[in-house]
Amino acid sequence: MVIFGASGDLTKRKLMPALYSLHRENRIKGDYRVMGVSRTAYTDETFQAYIRQELEKFIPAEEQDAALMDEFVTHLHYESMEMGEGALSHYENLKARLQDLAGSKELDNLLFYLATPPSLYSQIPVNLKETGLNVKNARIIVEKPFGYNLESAQELNEIYRAAFREDQIYRIDHFLGKETAQNILAFRFANGIFEPLWNRNYIDYVEITAVENLGIENRGGFYDGTGALRDMVQNHLIQLVALTAMEPPAIFDADSFRNEVVKVYDSLIPLKDNEFDDHVVRGQYVANGDKKGYREEKGVAADSRTETYIAMKIGFGNWRWSGVPFYIRTGKQMPTKVTEIVVHFKPTPNQMFQCTEGACPTANKLILRIQPNEGTVLKFGMKVPGSGFNIKQVEMDFTYDRLGGTKVGDAYSRLIEDCILGDQTLFTRSDAVESSWKYFDPVIKHFDETPKFPLYGYPAGTWGPRESEDLMNIDNASWTNPCKNLTNTDQYCEL
């Protein structure tokens, strides 16, 4: 395995702990080697020492085993090199190092991981091809974002097709590696009581939230040229939309599953020029107490109009979901970190029970929580004991921590192992990337071509602009975690 960008945050925080987990559980067989590649001047020994130290920071204490960690880092090697344009001789040196490690074996069983800035995504596969490292059984994992817009995504696909076969390319989205994201499929298709209700006849609307209680974490240079839509919506959130909205695959294999994902993207109804104001709300966090505003972050322009929050209303032109709005939102500096899907069922056709003490019977609600406290909650009405027929909404819930010691697997461990095994089910196919961009590209162009398109400020630590509530109120809907204490003069909601 060759990790490009081995001195970066992704490698030390996610990839090395994931590989250690596979090593610890004996899920990587044989005398494997991991070659770290970046510009930093490490040797094999200093790189091993660096990773050994970082493992103690990013591996849960209960999973740390000093002897196993010492053994794991002996599998690590390092090559200091340039990775971009004009670095062909460096790739020749890398090839020689890999052949030296392989000894007399044919240099064929290679896995490349691009944990680099996106600017290198188009250059690394070209160099691998030029030096003959794109061997028959090689595989390459590419992080998101895959492209900056539709045109760049199509160009990247052409570059990768010229160097690798599609079955060698693994476009990774770590959200799909989470057990709870995969459980959406099991929940829908393994239980006969929900699938008959999973359509426009019984569901009123769906909301999907993926928010964080942190800012941009010293990524200002990257984030200010990206924004929430490119960073989260076009990949993570739309993947969760696909899992929620897709049809059952005829058989559960990589091609059948990914065919249904593409059908979901193809059925998205494009926004017209006069619909953006009613379907999209953008926000940017501002200073609040000891929390600084986005424009005060390192690497961010003082007059930046990059969104750190975005909420959208999307619709489908297909039989199952016609007329059912899906509301999606993501944001930085929210009150908490949560990723969840909330399915709002339609209310009963005739409400025979009256409101009492300010509380009214409410429609059923199903919550599929990806993180934290992973699990499922079903909300339904029950009679309150005593005289009369007072109805109160109660919860029936399940969380993974109730499985009695069963570990919720690490997303990167699962996806790296799938790549080793050649299973592409949870990786994005080229046509899905392009289909997703076809929907979001006009939205990005509208932002770029309409300087006056609103960008609302919201205090860091709140649930975002009040206008995101208005987005849903048009359909008599509301977010599960709504803005509170609003007045007519508020430009945002208070914590």
N, C-alpha and C positions, 0 to 999 in steps of 0.2 A: 504494500500500500504506500503510495506517495502522496503526502499532504502538502500541497502548495499553499503557502501562507502559514507555515508551522509556528511562527513566533507570535501570531496574532491571538486575540481574545477568544475567538471561536474554538481554536485548537485547544487551548489550555482549559477553557471553561466547559466545553461540550465534547469535543472529539476524543481527547485523551481519556477523560473519565468514562466515556462510552466504550472505548477499546479496552480499558482496564476491566470494565464490567464483563465484557465478553471473555476476556482472559481468565478472570476470576471464576467464571461459571463454566470454563472449559468449552466454550462455544466457538473458539477458533482453533482448528486442529493443525498439528504439524509445526514445523519450525518457520513461522511466519516472520516477516520483517516489515517495519514501518519506517519509511524514509521521510524525514521532515525537510522541507525545502522553503527557504526564504532568503532575504538579503542579509539578515543578521549574521554576524560572524561567530557562529557556534562551531565546535567540533562535536564528534559523536559523544564524547565524555561530558562536555559542558552542557550539551542539549539534554542528555539523560539526567544530569543533576538538576537542571532547571525544571524539567517535567516532573521529576520525583518530588521536588519541593511544591510545585503547583498542585499536584494530586491531593496533597493533604488539605488544601484550601477548598477544593471543589468536589471532593468525594464525601458523601455522608459518613460520619464517624463510625456508624455501625457496620459499614462496608469496608472499612480500611483494615488491611492486613499487611503489616510491614514487610513480611517475607515475600508475599505475592506482589506487592508494589515494587520491591527491589528486583524481583524476577521479571516483571513486566517491562521495566525500562531497559533491560538488556536487549530487548527486541528492537529498540529504537536506534536509528542512525540519522545522520544529518548531512546535507549538502548546501553550502552557501552559494547562491547564484542569482543572477538576474532572471526574471521570468517573462518579460514582455518582448516587445519588438526589438530585433537586432541581437537577441540573446541565443542564437542557434548554437554557438560553440559551447555555451553553458549546458544546453540540453545534451550535447554529445558527451560532455563530462558526466552528466547525470546517468546517461545510458551506460557508460563504462562502469560507474559505481554500482549500478543495479546488476549488471552482468557479473561483476566481481562478487557480489553477495550471492547471486544465484549459482556461482561456480560452473560446473559442467552442464547444469540444467538449461533447457531452452528458456529464454526470457519471454515468457508468454502469459503467465498468470498474474496480470497487473491490475491494480485498482488505483485510479487517480481521484483525489478529492480536491476540489477547488475552493479552499477557504480563504479566498483573496478578495480584494476590491473588485466590483463588477467590471471595471475598466480592463481587467486582464482576462475576462471570460472569452473574448474573441481572439486573443493572442496565444494562449496556452495550447489549445487544440491544434492550431496551425504548426506550432513548434514541435509538438508531439508527432504530428504526421511527417514533418520534414526530416525528423531524426529516426523515423521508423519505430517509434514507441507505441503507435496505435496498432498493436499486434492483434491477431485474430480474437484472442480471448480477453483482451483488455476491456475494462469498464471505467466509466468516468462519471463522477458525481458532481453536479453543479448546484451551487446554492442559489437562492433567490436574491435579488430580483432577476428573472431571466428576461432581459430586455428592459428598455426604458419607456417604450411605446410599441405600437403594433409593428412599425417599420423596423425598429431595431431588433425586436423579437424574431421577425422573419429573417433578417440578416444573420442573426445568431444561429437560427435553425439551419440555415444553408451552410454556415461555417462548420457546424458540428456534423452535418450529413456528409460533408466532404472528407471528414477525418474518421468518423465512426459510423457504424450501423445504428439504427434507432434502438435495437435491442441491447446496445452497449451504453446508451446514454441514460443516466438516472438524474432527472431534475428533482431535487429534493425539496420537500416542504415538511419541516419537522412536526407541524400540527397533525399530519396524517400518521405520524409515528406514535402518537399518544394513544394509549389503550382506550381512553374514554372517547376519542374521536372514532376509532374503529368500532366501539360499542354502539354507536348510533346505528350502524348497519345491522348489528346483531339484534338490537332492540326492535328495529323496524321489521326485519325479515325473518326473525326466529320466533316471533310472537304473533299468533293469529288474531289477537283481540285488537291490535292497533292498526294494522295495515288497512283493513276495510274503512277506517275512519280517516286515513291519511290523504285527504283530498279536499277540493273546494266545497264539497257538500257539508263538511263537518268542521273545517278549520276556518277561523275568522281571519287571523293574520299570524305571522311568524316574526319574531325578533331574534337577531343574532348579535351578540355583544362580545367584543374582545378588547378590554381596556387594561391599562397599567397605571399604577400609582407612582411611577417614576417619570423623570423627564427624559431627555435624549442621551444622557449618560456619556458626555464627552464625544458624541458622534455628530457634532454640529456640522462639520465639513461635509459629511455624507448626507445627513438628514435634510439639510437645507436645500439640497438639490433633488430631494426625493419626495418627502411629504408622506402623510398618512395613507393616501390612496395607493401610491406605488408601493409603500413599505408593507402595508397590511391588507388592504382591501382586495387588490388585484390577485393576490395569491392566497393568504390564509383564510380570509373571510369568505371568498367565493368558493373555496374548497369545502368549507362547512355548509355553505348554501347547497352545493352539489350533493353532499351526503344526506342532507335533509330532504331535498326535492327529487332525487333521482328515482328512476324506475328500477324494479328488481332485475338484476342481471339474469340471463337465462341459466348460466352456470357461473360459479364464483371463481373466475380466473382473471389474470391481468387484462387480457384483451376485452372480455365481456364487461368487466367492471369499468374500465376506462372508456369504453364505447358509451356507456350510460352517462358518464360525467360530461363527455363532449355534447351529448344531446341536451343536457341541462343548460350548458353555456349557449348552445345554438338557439335555444328557445327563449332566452332573455329578450325582452322587448326594448329596442334601442330608445333612448330619450330623444325627443324632438327639441328643436331650438327654443321653443316656448315653454318647455317643461322643466328646465333645470332648476328654476327658482322654487318650484313646488316639490322637487324630488331630491335635492342635495343641499345640505347645510355644512359649511366649513367653519372651523374655529381654530383659535391659537391661544395657548395659555399665557396669562399675564401674571405679574408678581402678586403674591398673596402671603402676607406675613413674612415668614423666613424663607419662603419659596420664591425663587426668582422667575421672571418671565422668560419666555422662549427667546425673545430678541436679546436677552442679556446672557444667553448661553455662549460658550466659547465656540467660535467658528460660524456663528450665525450673523447674517447681515442685520444692521440696525433697523432697516426698513423692510425686513423680510415679510413676504406674504405667503410663506409656506404653511400649509395647514398641519396642525398637530392633532386635530380632531376632525372627523368627518362622519356624517350620518347620511344614509341614502335610502330611498324607497325604490325597490325594484319589482318588476312584474314579469310574468311568464306568458308566452303565447302557446300554451299547450293544454291538453285536455284535463290533466289532473289539477293544475294550479291556476287556470284562467280566473282572473278576478280576485285572487288572494294576494295581498301585498306582503312582501318580505322587507323588513326594516333591518338594516345592518348599520353598525357603528363601531368605531374604534377611536381611541384617544390616549394621549399621554397626560400625566399628572391628574389622574382621576382619584376619587376617594379610596379606591381599592383596586386590587388586581383580580380580574375575573374574566373567564371566557365561558359563555353559556349560550344555549339555544332554548328559546322559550316559545312553545307552541300554544297559541290561544285558541281554544275551541269555541265554536259558536254557542251563544246562550240558548237555553231552552226556548222553544217557540212560544210558550205561554208561561209567564212567571206567576204561578199561583200563590207563592209565599211573599208576604209583605216585608218591607223594610222595617226594622225595629232598632231603636236606640242608635239611629244614624248608620246602621250597617244594613246593606242589601245583599241578597244572594248574588253571587258572581259566577261567571262562566268558568268551566274547568280549564286548568292550565297544567301543562307538562313542561318541566325544566330538565334539560340534559346539560349537566355541568361538566365542562372539559377540565377546568382548573379554577381555583383550588378546591379542596374537599370534593374530589371527583365523585360523581354519582348522579342519581335520577330522583326527581321529586314529582309526584302527581298530586295536584290540588283538586279537591272536590268538596261539595257541600254536605253537611250533616246537621241533624237536628240537635239543638242545644237541650240538654235534659231540663225538664220542668214543664210548667204549663205553657200552652200555646205551641206554635210552630215557628220558633226562631231558628234560622239557618245560619251556620257558621262554616267558613271554609277551613278544612283541615288538610293535613299533609300525610301522604304515604311516601316514605323515602327510603332510598338505599344509597350507601356510600361504600367505596371500595375498602375503606379501613375496617369494615365489618367482616371481611373475608378471612379473618383469623390468621394474620401473618403472611397472606399472599401479597407479594410485592407488585406494585404497579410499575411495569417496566419502563426503562428510560427510552425516550423516543429515538434518540440518535443511535443507541445500541440496536434497537429493532431495525431501523432503516439500513444501517451499515451491514448488519447480518443479512437482511433481505438482498442487498446488493451482492454480497459474497455468494449467496445461494442462487442469484440470477432471477429473483422474483421482483418484477416491476409493478406489481399491483398498486402499491402505495406511492408511486412516483408519477410525475406529470408527463404526459405524452406531448409531442410537438403540436399536434392539432388542437389539444386543449389549451396550450399556452396561447396560440394565435386566436382561438375562439374567444377566450377571456379578454384578450387585449382589444379585440374588435368591439366589444361592448364598452370598455372603459376608455379607449382612446378618444372618442368624441367628448367625453367628460373632461379629460385633461386638456384637450384642445380648447374647449369652451373656457376653462380657467385661464389659459394663456392668452386667448383672444379677447377676453372680457375683463379688463383690469378692474372694473367696478363691481365684479361679482363679489357679493358680501363675504367678508372674513371676520367673524365675530370673536371678540375677546371673551375669555372666561377665566376666572381666578383659578390658579393652580390648586388642586385639591377638591374641585367641584365636579359635577356631572356634565359639564359642558354648556354650550349656549342654550338659552331658553328656546331659541328658534327650532331646536331639534324636537322640542315638545310640540310646537306648532305643526311640524312636519307630520306627526302622527295624529294630532287632534282632528285634522281634516277628515280622517276615516274613523273618528270616535275611538281611537286607540291611544295607548300610552306605554312608555317604557316601564319595565319592571322596576328599575331604579330611576325614578323621575326626578326632575328638578323640583325643589321645594321653596316655599316662602317667596313666591314671585310677586312683583308689583308691576304696574303698568310702565314704570320707568326703568325696570331692570333690563340690562343688556345681556345678563347671564344669570344663572341660578346660584344661590348661596349654598354653602355646604350644609 
